[in-house]
Amino acid sequence: MRSTLTIHPPSVLVRSFCAADDGDMTDYLTETDAAYDSARSGYNLAVPHRPAAIAVARTADDVVHAVREARRRGLGVAVLATGHGPSRPADGQLLINTSAMKGVTVDPAARWARVEAGVRGGELVQAAAINDLAPLSGSSPEVGVVSYHLGGGLGLLGRSLGWAVDHVRAIEVVTADGVLRRTTPDSEPDLFWALRGGGKGTLGVVTAIEIDLHPIARLYGGGLHFAADRVEEALTLWAEWTRTPPETMASSVLLIRMPDIPVLPEPLRGQYVMHLRILFTGSAAEGERLIAPFRALGPITDTVTEMPYSAVGSIHAEPTIPVAFHARNRMLRTLDADAVQAVLRHAGPDAAAPFLLELRHAGGALARPAERPSALGRRDGEFVLYVGGAAGPDEAPALQARFAELFAAVEPWATGGVCVNFLSGPDVTAEELASGYLPDDVERLARIKHAYDPENLFRTHHGLA
């Protein structure tokens, strides 16, 4: 029996007008509307949008009408849901805000869910947990489910189950001709292939996706913080330890100077720390045995325990307050002792780095070919090195220069690839984006883009397509 859950969004003040199509009941906002500013903004403020108008979509029909209206007026189309991965400003275009599209349908017997474009990761986790099921969710419960999957989806269950995009069953998308299409491996397979890994707003407006769910109700997970004087030892241990754990063990480390704010506990407030994050789907007893070497180092905090999967968002405990944030990444083949030292020279306790640095252990199922092939072809990294920092327009060039210094230092261990979902901001280059794909896939994406959007209606978002 299927269950349907609609997550009602906060009410917004909108202005309806009758567009060229008399059946268009979409809500549109312009600069004179009180809700314009909130509707054009998301989590990441590094790319401010000043669209000609904003279509506040609540249904797929709203999106169809908005795309047709944009074509009629000669406007480009951009999409915004949660705004975690902005690319270029949507100035002068029609911005379609899909954050109010909150429908979730779960089929517990067949283990799949249909998720609309405005649903956040944490909302899907809670809806699936009612039936002791879990999606391949990411580290932040605030990130949009659709965009996360379209960009690949490096989830916390990835080492055992693969990339989230590998578990997409169907995609509902409005293409540049204003037609709502349902794509699957058997229906418009080229578009289905391209949307999974190569789309993210460049091939159409995705209104919903259908994804696999997995019978996972509980996990052993949490985090351990290590003080600055133990970071080198803890990071070195982690790099060695990642060679042996089972694929059911996922882990990552974060190197960061914590802000000096009252909400943080005293051992962390204003301090440089390493945060080791753990998720294990085996028994708690086996999990305790596996992480015992880290506990022996004397962490200053330890939250690792057995928990329901519905609490998975607490493991990374990522921030939720909007900020202007720039992010880059590189995939690494390995992380040996020399690589650890290179990382610490540029992001360790003494480096005064203006950014945070994260290393995620990949490998396992993330390195294996998918049963449902997609545009996400680069799977050759054992680790993903991610860096991000808050910066306004004046500070951004200096931050990017520090990123470049770090990447040059770790070049001997790099695969030459990137994780597309972890690229954000207006400074991402075409060459950098292309490194996230196999060469033949780049050409195929270009052909599919030309077939479905020959006039480049969807031209704002990062994407080779």
DADAFEN-V421244 format. One record per pair of residues at least 24 apart in sequence whose ideal C-beta (glycine too) atoms are under 8 Angstrom apart, sorted by sequence separation. I is the first residue (numbers start at 1). J is the second residue. D is the distance in Angstrom with one decimal. If there is no record, write none. Layout:
i=[I | I]
j=[J | J]
d=[D | D]
This chain:
i=[29 | 30 | 70 | 106 | 120 | 121 | 171 | 231 | 252 | 253 | 335 | 359 | 360 | 28 | 29 | 69 | 106 | 108 | 119 | 120 | 136 | 171 | 251 | 252 | 359 | 385 | 12 | 28 | 118 | 119 | 136 | 138 | 251 | 278 | 359 | 360 | 12 | 28 | 29 | 51 | 106 | 117 | 119 | 121 | 136 | 137 | 180 | 251 | 273 | 358 | 359 | 400 | 437 | 27 | 28 | 66 | 136 | 168 | 175 | 176 | 250 | 251 | 357 | 358 | 26 | 27 | 49 | 67 | 117 | 135 | 175 | 249 | 250 | 357 | 358 | 396 | 433 | 26 | 66 | 115 | 116 | 173 | 174 | 249 | 250 | 357 | 358 | 433 | 434 | 26 | 27 | 49 | 115 | 136 | 165 | 173 | 174 | 249 | 331 | 356 | 396 | 433 | 165 | 173 | 248 | 268 | 355 | 356 | 63 | 173 | 174 | 248 | 249 | 267 | 268 | 279 | 355 | 356 | 386 | 172 | 173 | 248 | 267 | 355 | 381 | 428 | 430 | 27 | 63 | 171 | 172 | 354 | 380 | 384 | 26 | 81 | 172 | 246 | 265 | 279 | 381 | 386 | 25 | 81 | 171 | 172 | 278 | 354 | 378 | 380 | 42 | 82 | 171 | 238 | 249 | 277 | 381 | 384 | 26 | 42 | 43 | 44 | 47 | 50 | 51 | 55 | 57 | 170 | 171 | 235 | 277 | 378 | 423 | 25 | 26 | 40 | 42 | 43 | 44 | 46 | 47 | 49 | 50 | 51 | 52 | 54 | 55 | 57 | 170 | 227 | 234 | 347 | 378 | 24 | 39 | 42 | 43 | 44 | 47 | 48 | 49 | 50 | 51 | 52 | 53 | 54 | 55 | 56 | 57 | 60 | 168 | 169 | 231 | 249 | 354 | 14 | 23 | 41 | 42 | 44 | 47 | 49 | 50 | 51 | 52 | 53 | 54 | 55 | 58 | 59 | 168 | 169 | 225 | 231 | 234 | 343 | 420 | 26 | 51 | 54 | 57 | 58 | 168 | 169 | 225 | 228 | 231 | 12 | 21 | 24 | 42 | 51 | 56 | 57 | 167 | 227 | 228 | 230 | 354 | 355 | 376 | 24 | 150 | 152 | 167 | 228 | 245 | 354 | 19 | 49 | 150 | 151 | 227 | 21 | 149 | 150 | 164 | 226 | 331 | 333 | 335 | 355 | 20 | 21 | 98 | 225 | 226 | 333 | 334 | 335 | 354 | 355 | 20 | 150 | 151 | 225 | 226 | 331 | 332 | 333 | 334 | 353 | 357 | 19 | 40 | 150 | 225 | 226 | 331 | 332 | 224 | 225 | 332 | 20 | 223 | 224 | 241 | 331 | 332 | 19 | 147 | 161 | 223 | 241 | 331 | 332 | 147 | 223 | 224 | 330 | 331 | 40 | 222 | 223 | 329 | 330 | 39 | 84 | 150 | 221 | 222 | 237 | 238 | 329 | 346 | 40 | 112 | 157 | 221 | 237 | 329 | 378 | 39 | 84 | 220 | 221 | 328 | 329 | 378 | 84 | 157 | 220 | 221 | 327 | 328 | 346 | 347 | 378 | 57 | 82 | 84 | 146 | 149 | 219 | 220 | 234 | 237 | 327 | 328 | 346 | 377 | 378 | 82 | 219 | 220 | 327 | 377 | 82 | 85 | 146 | 149 | 219 | 220 | 254 | 326 | 375 | 81 | 84 | 146 | 220 | 234 | 325 | 326 | 343 | 346 | 145 | 220 | 233 | 252 | 325 | 326 | 345 | 377 | 81 | 82 | 216 | 325 | 326 | 81 | 85 | 145 | 221 | 324 | 325 | 343 | 375 | 220 | 224 | 230 | 323 | 324 | 342 | 343 | 220 | 230 | 324 | 342 | 375 | 224 | 326 | 375 | 224 | 226 | 339 | 342 | 328 | 226 | 227 | 326 | 339 | 225 | 226 | 326 | 338 | 339 | 136 | 224 | 225 | 328 | 135 | 136 | 225 | 135 | 224 | 272 | 326 | 330 | 336 | 135 | 136 | 223 | 224 | 332 | 335 | 134 | 135 | 223 | 224 | 328 | 334 | 133 | 134 | 222 | 223 | 224 | 330 | 333 | 133 | 134 | 222 | 223 | 332 | 333 | 133 | 134 | 222 | 332 | 333 | 132 | 133 | 134 | 221 | 222 | 331 | 332 | 132 | 133 | 220 | 221 | 330 | 331 | 128 | 132 | 220 | 222 | 330 | 331 | 220 | 221 | 331 | 160 | 219 | 220 | 330 | 331 | 12 | 117 | 129 | 159 | 160 | 218 | 219 | 255 | 330 | 331 | 117 | 159 | 218 | 219 | 329 | 9 | 117 | 159 | 160 | 218 | 219 | 328 | 329 | 375 | 9 | 116 | 117 | 159 | 217 | 218 | 221 | 116 | 158 | 217 | 222 | 223 | 255 | 9 | 115 | 157 | 216 | 219 | 222 | 223 | 242 | 255 | 329 | 8 | 114 | 115 | 156 | 221 | 223 | 328 | 329 | 7 | 114 | 115 | 327 | 328 | 6 | 7 | 114 | 115 | 239 | 257 | 327 | 6 | 7 | 113 | 239 | 327 | 5 | 6 | 112 | 113 | 239 | 255 | 326 | 327 | 4 | 5 | 43 | 77 | 112 | 325 | 326 | 4 | 5 | 112 | 113 | 239 | 256 | 325 | 328 | 4 | 5 | 111 | 112 | 236 | 239 | 255 | 256 | 326 | 3 | 4 | 111 | 254 | 255 | 2 | 3 | 111 | 254 | 255 | 2 | 111 | 236 | 254 | 328 | 2 | 3 | 71 | 103 | 108 | 235 | 253 | 2 | 101 | 252 | 253 | 1 | 67 | 71 | 98 | 101 | 106 | 252 | 1 | 67 | 232 | 235 | 252 | 9 | 67 | 96 | 98 | 235 | 252 | 64 | 68 | 251 | 63 | 67 | 250 | 7 | 60 | 232 | 139 | 231 | 60 | 64 | 87 | 64 | 85 | 7 | 64 | 232 | 247 | 63 | 231 | 247 | 231 | 247 | 61 | 242 | 7 | 60 | 229 | 160 | 228 | 5 | 79 | 157 | 78 | 156 | 157 | 79 | 3 | 3 | 77 | 67 | 139 | 66 | 242 | 242 | 63 | 63 | 60 | 60 | 57 | 156 | 156 | 141 | 141 | 140 | 139 | 134 | 137 | 137 | 139 | 140 | 142 | 196 | 198 | 199 | 139 | 197 | 198 | 134 | 140 | 142 | 196 | 197 | 198 | 129 | 139 | 196 | 197 | 129 | 193 | 195 | 196 | 197 | 129 | 193 | 194 | 193 | 125 | 126 | 125 | 125 | 185 | 125 | 122 | 121 | 159 | 159 | 162 | 163 | 158 | 159 | 160 | 161 | 162 | 166 | 168 | 159 | 160 | 165 | 166 | 154 | 158 | 159 | 162 | 166 | 168 | 158 | 159 | 163 | 154 | 158 | 162 | 166 | 165 | 166 | 165 | 154 | 163 | 163 | 200 | 197 | 152 | 154 | 83 | 198 | 197 | 198 | 203 | 203 | 198 | 202 | 204 | 203 | 204 | 194 | 198 | 203 | 193 | 194 | 202 | 205 | 194 | 204 | 193 | 194 | 203 | 202 | 191 | 201 | 202 | 190 | 201 | 202 | 201 | 202 | 203 | 190 | 191 | 200 | 202 | 200 | 201 | 202 | 203 | 200 | 202 | 199 | 154 | 198 | 198 | 199 | 152 | 154 | 198 | 152 | 153 | 154 | 151 | 152 | 151 | 194 | 148 | 176 | 43 | 45 | 175 | 176 | 44 | 45 | 46 | 175 | 176 | 43 | 44 | 45 | 46 | 176 | 42 | 43 | 44 | 45 | 46 | 41 | 44 | 176 | 176 | 85 | 87 | 89 | 85 | 86 | 87 | 88 | 85 | 86 | 87 | 84 | 86 | 87 | 46 | 46 | 93 | 90 | 89 | 88 | 87 | 88 | 87 | 88 | 87 | 85 | 46 | 47 | 46 | 47 | 79 | 44 | 46 | 76 | 77 | 78 | 44 | 76 | 77 | 76 | 78 | 79 | 76 | 77 | 78 | 76 | 71 | 70 | 67]
j=[53 | 54 | 94 | 130 | 144 | 145 | 195 | 255 | 276 | 277 | 359 | 383 | 384 | 53 | 54 | 94 | 131 | 133 | 144 | 145 | 161 | 196 | 276 | 277 | 384 | 410 | 38 | 54 | 144 | 145 | 162 | 164 | 277 | 304 | 385 | 386 | 39 | 55 | 56 | 78 | 133 | 144 | 146 | 148 | 163 | 164 | 207 | 278 | 300 | 385 | 386 | 427 | 464 | 55 | 56 | 94 | 164 | 196 | 203 | 204 | 278 | 279 | 385 | 386 | 55 | 56 | 78 | 96 | 146 | 164 | 204 | 278 | 279 | 386 | 387 | 425 | 462 | 56 | 96 | 145 | 146 | 203 | 204 | 279 | 280 | 387 | 388 | 463 | 464 | 57 | 58 | 80 | 146 | 167 | 196 | 204 | 205 | 280 | 362 | 387 | 427 | 464 | 197 | 205 | 280 | 300 | 387 | 388 | 96 | 206 | 207 | 281 | 282 | 300 | 301 | 312 | 388 | 389 | 419 | 206 | 207 | 282 | 301 | 389 | 415 | 462 | 464 | 62 | 98 | 206 | 207 | 389 | 415 | 419 | 62 | 117 | 208 | 282 | 301 | 315 | 417 | 422 | 62 | 118 | 208 | 209 | 315 | 391 | 415 | 417 | 80 | 120 | 209 | 276 | 287 | 315 | 419 | 422 | 65 | 81 | 82 | 83 | 86 | 89 | 90 | 94 | 96 | 209 | 210 | 274 | 316 | 417 | 462 | 65 | 66 | 80 | 82 | 83 | 84 | 86 | 87 | 89 | 90 | 91 | 92 | 94 | 95 | 97 | 210 | 267 | 274 | 387 | 418 | 65 | 80 | 83 | 84 | 85 | 88 | 89 | 90 | 91 | 92 | 93 | 94 | 95 | 96 | 97 | 98 | 101 | 209 | 210 | 272 | 290 | 395 | 56 | 65 | 83 | 84 | 86 | 89 | 91 | 92 | 93 | 94 | 95 | 96 | 97 | 100 | 101 | 210 | 211 | 267 | 273 | 276 | 385 | 462 | 69 | 94 | 97 | 100 | 101 | 211 | 212 | 268 | 271 | 274 | 56 | 65 | 68 | 86 | 95 | 100 | 101 | 211 | 271 | 272 | 274 | 398 | 399 | 420 | 69 | 195 | 197 | 212 | 273 | 290 | 399 | 65 | 95 | 196 | 197 | 273 | 68 | 196 | 197 | 211 | 273 | 378 | 380 | 382 | 402 | 68 | 69 | 146 | 273 | 274 | 381 | 382 | 383 | 402 | 403 | 69 | 199 | 200 | 274 | 275 | 380 | 381 | 382 | 383 | 402 | 406 | 69 | 90 | 200 | 275 | 276 | 381 | 382 | 275 | 276 | 383 | 72 | 275 | 276 | 293 | 383 | 384 | 72 | 200 | 214 | 276 | 294 | 384 | 385 | 201 | 277 | 278 | 384 | 385 | 95 | 277 | 278 | 384 | 385 | 95 | 140 | 206 | 277 | 278 | 293 | 294 | 385 | 402 | 97 | 169 | 214 | 278 | 294 | 386 | 435 | 97 | 142 | 278 | 279 | 386 | 387 | 436 | 143 | 216 | 279 | 280 | 386 | 387 | 405 | 406 | 437 | 117 | 142 | 144 | 206 | 209 | 279 | 280 | 294 | 297 | 387 | 388 | 406 | 437 | 438 | 143 | 280 | 281 | 388 | 438 | 144 | 147 | 208 | 211 | 281 | 282 | 316 | 388 | 437 | 144 | 147 | 209 | 283 | 297 | 388 | 389 | 406 | 409 | 209 | 284 | 297 | 316 | 389 | 390 | 409 | 441 | 146 | 147 | 281 | 390 | 391 | 147 | 151 | 211 | 287 | 390 | 391 | 409 | 441 | 287 | 291 | 297 | 390 | 391 | 409 | 410 | 288 | 298 | 392 | 410 | 444 | 294 | 396 | 445 | 295 | 297 | 410 | 413 | 400 | 299 | 300 | 399 | 412 | 299 | 300 | 400 | 412 | 413 | 211 | 299 | 300 | 403 | 211 | 212 | 301 | 212 | 301 | 349 | 403 | 407 | 413 | 213 | 214 | 301 | 302 | 410 | 413 | 213 | 214 | 302 | 303 | 407 | 413 | 213 | 214 | 302 | 303 | 304 | 410 | 413 | 214 | 215 | 303 | 304 | 413 | 414 | 215 | 216 | 304 | 414 | 415 | 215 | 216 | 217 | 304 | 305 | 414 | 415 | 216 | 217 | 304 | 305 | 414 | 415 | 213 | 217 | 305 | 307 | 415 | 416 | 306 | 307 | 417 | 247 | 306 | 307 | 417 | 418 | 100 | 205 | 217 | 247 | 248 | 306 | 307 | 343 | 418 | 419 | 206 | 248 | 307 | 308 | 418 | 99 | 207 | 249 | 250 | 308 | 309 | 418 | 419 | 465 | 100 | 207 | 208 | 250 | 308 | 309 | 312 | 208 | 250 | 309 | 314 | 315 | 347 | 102 | 208 | 250 | 309 | 312 | 315 | 316 | 335 | 348 | 422 | 102 | 208 | 209 | 250 | 315 | 317 | 422 | 423 | 102 | 209 | 210 | 422 | 423 | 102 | 103 | 210 | 211 | 335 | 353 | 423 | 103 | 104 | 210 | 336 | 424 | 103 | 104 | 210 | 211 | 337 | 353 | 424 | 425 | 103 | 104 | 142 | 176 | 211 | 424 | 425 | 104 | 105 | 212 | 213 | 339 | 356 | 425 | 428 | 105 | 106 | 212 | 213 | 337 | 340 | 356 | 357 | 427 | 105 | 106 | 213 | 356 | 357 | 105 | 106 | 214 | 357 | 358 | 106 | 215 | 340 | 358 | 432 | 107 | 108 | 176 | 208 | 213 | 340 | 358 | 108 | 207 | 358 | 359 | 108 | 174 | 178 | 205 | 208 | 213 | 359 | 109 | 175 | 340 | 343 | 360 | 118 | 176 | 205 | 207 | 344 | 361 | 174 | 178 | 361 | 174 | 178 | 361 | 119 | 172 | 344 | 252 | 344 | 174 | 178 | 201 | 179 | 200 | 123 | 180 | 348 | 363 | 180 | 348 | 364 | 349 | 365 | 180 | 361 | 127 | 180 | 349 | 281 | 349 | 127 | 201 | 279 | 201 | 279 | 281 | 205 | 130 | 131 | 205 | 205 | 277 | 205 | 382 | 383 | 205 | 207 | 207 | 208 | 207 | 312 | 315 | 312 | 313 | 313 | 313 | 309 | 312 | 313 | 315 | 316 | 318 | 372 | 374 | 375 | 316 | 374 | 375 | 312 | 318 | 320 | 374 | 375 | 376 | 308 | 318 | 375 | 376 | 309 | 373 | 375 | 376 | 377 | 310 | 374 | 375 | 375 | 309 | 310 | 310 | 312 | 372 | 313 | 313 | 313 | 361 | 362 | 365 | 366 | 362 | 363 | 364 | 365 | 366 | 370 | 372 | 364 | 365 | 370 | 371 | 360 | 364 | 365 | 368 | 372 | 374 | 365 | 366 | 370 | 362 | 366 | 370 | 374 | 374 | 376 | 376 | 366 | 376 | 379 | 420 | 420 | 376 | 384 | 322 | 437 | 437 | 441 | 448 | 449 | 445 | 449 | 452 | 452 | 453 | 444 | 448 | 453 | 444 | 445 | 453 | 458 | 448 | 458 | 448 | 449 | 458 | 458 | 448 | 458 | 459 | 448 | 460 | 461 | 461 | 462 | 463 | 451 | 452 | 461 | 463 | 462 | 463 | 464 | 465 | 463 | 465 | 463 | 419 | 463 | 464 | 465 | 419 | 421 | 465 | 420 | 421 | 422 | 420 | 421 | 421 | 465 | 421 | 452 | 320 | 322 | 452 | 453 | 322 | 323 | 324 | 453 | 454 | 322 | 323 | 324 | 325 | 455 | 322 | 323 | 324 | 325 | 326 | 322 | 325 | 457 | 458 | 421 | 424 | 426 | 423 | 424 | 425 | 426 | 424 | 425 | 426 | 424 | 426 | 428 | 391 | 396 | 460 | 460 | 460 | 460 | 460 | 461 | 461 | 462 | 462 | 462 | 424 | 425 | 425 | 426 | 458 | 424 | 426 | 456 | 457 | 458 | 425 | 457 | 458 | 458 | 460 | 461 | 459 | 460 | 461 | 460 | 457 | 457 | 457]
d=[6.6 | 7.7 | 4.1 | 7.4 | 6.0 | 5.7 | 5.2 | 7.0 | 7.7 | 7.4 | 6.9 | 5.5 | 4.5 | 5.2 | 4.3 | 7.0 | 6.2 | 6.4 | 7.1 | 6.8 | 5.8 | 7.4 | 6.7 | 5.0 | 7.3 | 6.4 | 7.1 | 6.7 | 7.2 | 4.9 | 7.7 | 7.5 | 6.4 | 5.4 | 5.6 | 7.0 | 6.9 | 5.6 | 6.5 | 6.9 | 7.2 | 7.3 | 7.5 | 6.4 | 7.7 | 7.9 | 7.0 | 5.4 | 7.4 | 7.5 | 7.7 | 5.8 | 6.2 | 7.2 | 7.4 | 6.4 | 4.1 | 5.5 | 7.2 | 6.7 | 7.5 | 7.5 | 7.1 | 4.4 | 5.1 | 4.2 | 7.2 | 7.6 | 4.9 | 7.5 | 4.3 | 7.5 | 4.5 | 7.3 | 7.6 | 7.6 | 5.8 | 7.2 | 5.2 | 4.9 | 7.9 | 7.1 | 5.5 | 7.6 | 7.4 | 5.2 | 7.9 | 7.4 | 6.1 | 6.5 | 7.8 | 7.2 | 6.9 | 5.8 | 4.6 | 4.2 | 4.7 | 4.9 | 7.6 | 7.0 | 7.0 | 6.0 | 5.5 | 6.6 | 6.1 | 7.4 | 5.0 | 5.8 | 6.1 | 4.8 | 6.3 | 4.7 | 7.6 | 4.4 | 7.0 | 7.1 | 6.0 | 6.9 | 7.5 | 6.9 | 6.8 | 5.1 | 6.3 | 3.5 | 5.1 | 5.6 | 7.7 | 7.8 | 7.2 | 5.9 | 4.9 | 5.3 | 4.8 | 5.1 | 4.3 | 5.8 | 4.4 | 7.1 | 7.2 | 6.0 | 6.2 | 5.1 | 7.4 | 5.6 | 7.8 | 7.2 | 7.3 | 7.6 | 7.6 | 6.2 | 5.7 | 6.2 | 5.2 | 6.4 | 7.7 | 5.3 | 7.7 | 7.0 | 5.0 | 7.5 | 5.8 | 5.7 | 3.6 | 6.7 | 4.8 | 6.2 | 5.6 | 6.9 | 7.7 | 6.1 | 5.6 | 4.1 | 6.2 | 7.6 | 5.4 | 7.2 | 5.5 | 4.9 | 5.8 | 6.2 | 6.7 | 5.5 | 7.7 | 6.9 | 5.2 | 7.6 | 7.2 | 6.6 | 4.1 | 7.6 | 5.4 | 7.5 | 7.7 | 4.0 | 7.9 | 1.2 | 4.9 | 7.0 | 6.6 | 6.4 | 4.4 | 4.7 | 7.0 | 6.3 | 5.5 | 4.8 | 4.8 | 5.3 | 5.2 | 8.0 | 5.7 | 4.3 | 7.4 | 6.1 | 8.0 | 5.4 | 7.1 | 6.6 | 6.7 | 5.1 | 5.7 | 6.9 | 7.5 | 5.3 | 6.4 | 7.5 | 7.7 | 6.9 | 4.9 | 7.2 | 7.1 | 6.4 | 7.2 | 7.4 | 6.9 | 7.6 | 7.5 | 7.7 | 6.3 | 5.6 | 6.8 | 6.3 | 5.5 | 6.5 | 6.2 | 6.8 | 4.5 | 6.7 | 5.7 | 8.0 | 7.0 | 3.8 | 6.3 | 6.1 | 5.5 | 6.9 | 4.4 | 7.7 | 7.5 | 6.5 | 7.7 | 6.6 | 6.2 | 5.6 | 3.9 | 6.9 | 6.0 | 5.9 | 6.7 | 5.9 | 6.8 | 7.2 | 6.5 | 6.2 | 7.4 | 7.3 | 7.4 | 6.3 | 7.0 | 7.4 | 7.3 | 6.5 | 7.8 | 7.1 | 7.9 | 4.8 | 4.5 | 6.9 | 5.8 | 5.2 | 6.1 | 7.1 | 6.4 | 5.0 | 5.4 | 7.1 | 8.0 | 6.7 | 5.9 | 6.0 | 7.5 | 6.7 | 7.6 | 4.8 | 7.9 | 4.8 | 5.4 | 7.1 | 2.8 | 6.5 | 7.5 | 7.8 | 4.3 | 5.2 | 5.5 | 4.7 | 6.6 | 7.2 | 7.5 | 7.9 | 6.2 | 6.5 | 6.3 | 7.8 | 5.7 | 5.6 | 8.0 | 4.9 | 7.6 | 7.7 | 7.6 | 6.1 | 7.7 | 6.9 | 5.8 | 5.0 | 7.8 | 7.4 | 6.5 | 7.7 | 6.2 | 6.1 | 7.5 | 6.1 | 7.7 | 7.7 | 6.0 | 7.1 | 5.2 | 6.8 | 4.4 | 7.7 | 5.0 | 7.2 | 7.5 | 4.1 | 7.6 | 7.1 | 5.6 | 5.0 | 7.2 | 7.7 | 6.4 | 6.6 | 5.6 | 6.2 | 6.6 | 6.3 | 7.7 | 6.3 | 6.9 | 5.3 | 5.9 | 5.7 | 4.4 | 6.8 | 7.0 | 6.9 | 7.6 | 4.3 | 5.7 | 6.6 | 6.1 | 6.5 | 7.7 | 3.8 | 3.7 | 4.3 | 6.4 | 7.6 | 6.6 | 5.4 | 7.1 | 8.0 | 6.5 | 6.6 | 4.1 | 7.2 | 5.6 | 7.4 | 5.6 | 5.7 | 6.0 | 7.8 | 5.6 | 7.3 | 4.7 | 6.3 | 7.8 | 7.2 | 7.9 | 6.7 | 4.9 | 6.7 | 7.4 | 6.0 | 5.6 | 5.7 | 6.1 | 7.0 | 7.9 | 8.0 | 6.0 | 7.9 | 7.9 | 5.5 | 3.6 | 7.7 | 5.7 | 5.1 | 6.4 | 4.5 | 6.8 | 7.7 | 6.9 | 5.8 | 5.4 | 7.7 | 5.7 | 6.0 | 6.1 | 7.2 | 6.5 | 6.3 | 7.8 | 7.9 | 5.4 | 5.3 | 5.8 | 7.7 | 5.8 | 6.8 | 6.9 | 7.9 | 4.7 | 7.8 | 3.9 | 5.2 | 5.0 | 6.1 | 7.8 | 4.3 | 7.9 | 6.6 | 4.6 | 7.9 | 5.7 | 7.4 | 5.8 | 7.3 | 7.2 | 5.1 | 6.6 | 6.9 | 6.5 | 7.5 | 7.9 | 7.6 | 7.4 | 5.8 | 4.1 | 5.2 | 7.4 | 5.3 | 6.4 | 6.5 | 5.7 | 6.5 | 7.8 | 3.8 | 6.8 | 4.7 | 7.3 | 6.2 | 4.1 | 3.6 | 5.8 | 5.4 | 6.6 | 7.3 | 7.5 | 6.4 | 5.6 | 6.8 | 6.8 | 7.9 | 7.8 | 7.1 | 7.8 | 5.0 | 4.5 | 5.3 | 3.9 | 7.3 | 7.3 | 7.9 | 7.8 | 5.3 | 6.3 | 4.4 | 4.5 | 7.4 | 7.7 | 7.8 | 6.4 | 7.7 | 7.7 | 7.3 | 4.7 | 5.0 | 6.3 | 6.3 | 7.6 | 6.2 | 6.6 | 6.0 | 7.5 | 7.0 | 7.9 | 5.4 | 6.4 | 5.3 | 7.1 | 7.7 | 5.7 | 5.6 | 7.8 | 5.2 | 8.0 | 4.6 | 6.6 | 6.5 | 5.2 | 6.6 | 6.4 | 7.1 | 4.8 | 6.8 | 5.9 | 7.5 | 6.3 | 5.1 | 5.7 | 6.3 | 6.9 | 5.4 | 6.9 | 6.0 | 7.7 | 7.2 | 7.0 | 4.1 | 6.7 | 5.8 | 5.7 | 5.2 | 5.0 | 7.3 | 7.5 | 6.9 | 4.0 | 7.4 | 7.7 | 5.9 | 6.6 | 5.8 | 7.9 | 4.9 | 6.6 | 4.4 | 7.9 | 6.8 | 5.3 | 6.8 | 7.1 | 7.1 | 4.7 | 7.7 | 7.4 | 5.8 | 5.8 | 7.4 | 8.0 | 6.9 | 6.8 | 7.1 | 4.7 | 6.6 | 7.9 | 6.5 | 6.9 | 4.3 | 7.3 | 7.6 | 5.7 | 5.6 | 7.4 | 4.2 | 7.7 | 7.9 | 4.7 | 7.2 | 6.3 | 5.9 | 6.6 | 5.3 | 6.8 | 7.6 | 7.0 | 7.3 | 7.8 | 4.6 | 6.3 | 4.5 | 5.9 | 5.1 | 7.0 | 7.4 | 7.6 | 6.7 | 7.1 | 5.4 | 4.9 | 7.8 | 4.6 | 7.1 | 7.4 | 7.4 | 7.9 | 5.6 | 7.0 | 7.8 | 6.7 | 6.1 | 5.1 | 7.4 | 5.3 | 6.6 | 7.3 | 7.7 | 7.1 | 6.2 | 7.1 | 8.0 | 7.7 | 7.4 | 4.2 | 6.8 | 7.1 | 5.7 | 7.3 | 7.0 | 6.4 | 5.4 | 4.0 | 5.2 | 4.7 | 4.7 | 6.8 | 6.7 | 6.5 | 6.1 | 7.9 | 7.5 | 6.9 | 5.6 | 7.9 | 7.6 | 7.5 | 5.2 | 5.5 | 7.2 | 8.0 | 7.6 | 6.6 | 3.9 | 5.9 | 6.3 | 8.0 | 4.8 | 8.0 | 5.4 | 7.9 | 6.7 | 4.0 | 5.0 | 4.6 | 7.4 | 6.8 | 4.7 | 7.2 | 5.4 | 7.1 | 7.4 | 7.0 | 6.5 | 7.8 | 8.0 | 7.9 | 7.8 | 5.0 | 5.4 | 4.2 | 7.2 | 7.9 | 6.3 | 7.0 | 7.9 | 3.6 | 7.1 | 7.9 | 4.6 | 6.2 | 7.9 | 7.2 | 6.7 | 7.3 | 7.7 | 7.9 | 7.8 | 4.0 | 4.7 | 3.4 | 7.8 | 4.3 | 5.5 | 3.7 | 3.6 | 7.8 | 6.7 | 6.1 | 6.2 | 3.3 | 6.0 | 6.5 | 8.0 | 6.7 | 7.6 | 4.0 | 5.8 | 5.5 | 6.1 | 6.9 | 5.8 | 5.9 | 6.3 | 6.0 | 7.1 | 5.3 | 7.6 | 7.0 | 7.1 | 4.1 | 6.1 | 7.0 | 6.3 | 6.3 | 5.7 | 6.1 | 4.0 | 7.3 | 3.5 | 5.8 | 7.8 | 7.0 | 6.6 | 7.4 | 6.1 | 6.8 | 6.1 | 7.9 | 6.7 | 6.1 | 7.1 | 7.3 | 4.8 | 6.4 | 7.0 | 5.4 | 7.9 | 5.4 | 7.3 | 6.0 | 7.7 | 7.6 | 7.1 | 4.8 | 6.6 | 7.9 | 7.1 | 7.8 | 7.2 | 7.2 | 6.4 | 4.6 | 6.7 | 6.9 | 5.8 | 7.4 | 7.5 | 7.9 | 6.4 | 7.9 | 5.6 | 7.6 | 7.7 | 4.4 | 6.5 | 7.7 | 7.6 | 6.5 | 5.1 | 6.5 | 5.9 | 7.6 | 5.2 | 6.9 | 5.3 | 3.4 | 7.8 | 7.6 | 7.5 | 6.2 | 5.4 | 3.4 | 6.6 | 6.8 | 7.9 | 5.2 | 5.3 | 4.4 | 6.2 | 5.9 | 6.3 | 6.2 | 6.0 | 6.5 | 6.5 | 4.9 | 5.8 | 6.9 | 7.6 | 5.1 | 5.2 | 3.5 | 5.8 | 6.8 | 6.3 | 7.7 | 5.4 | 5.2 | 4.1 | 7.3 | 6.2 | 4.3 | 7.0 | 7.8 | 5.2 | 7.1 | 4.3 | 5.7 | 6.8 | 7.3 | 7.7 | 7.1 | 7.7 | 5.7 | 7.0 | 5.0 | 4.2 | 6.6 | 6.7 | 7.4 | 7.2 | 7.5 | 6.0 | 7.7 | 5.4 | 4.7 | 6.9 | 6.9 | 7.4 | 7.8 | 6.9 | 7.6 | 7.6 | 6.5 | 5.0 | 7.6 | 5.3 | 6.3 | 7.5 | 4.8 | 7.9 | 4.2 | 7.8 | 7.1 | 6.7 | 5.0 | 5.6 | 8.0 | 6.0 | 7.3 | 7.7 | 5.4 | 7.7 | 7.9 | 6.1 | 5.5 | 7.3 | 4.0 | 7.1 | 5.2 | 7.8 | 6.8 | 6.4 | 6.7 | 6.9 | 7.5]
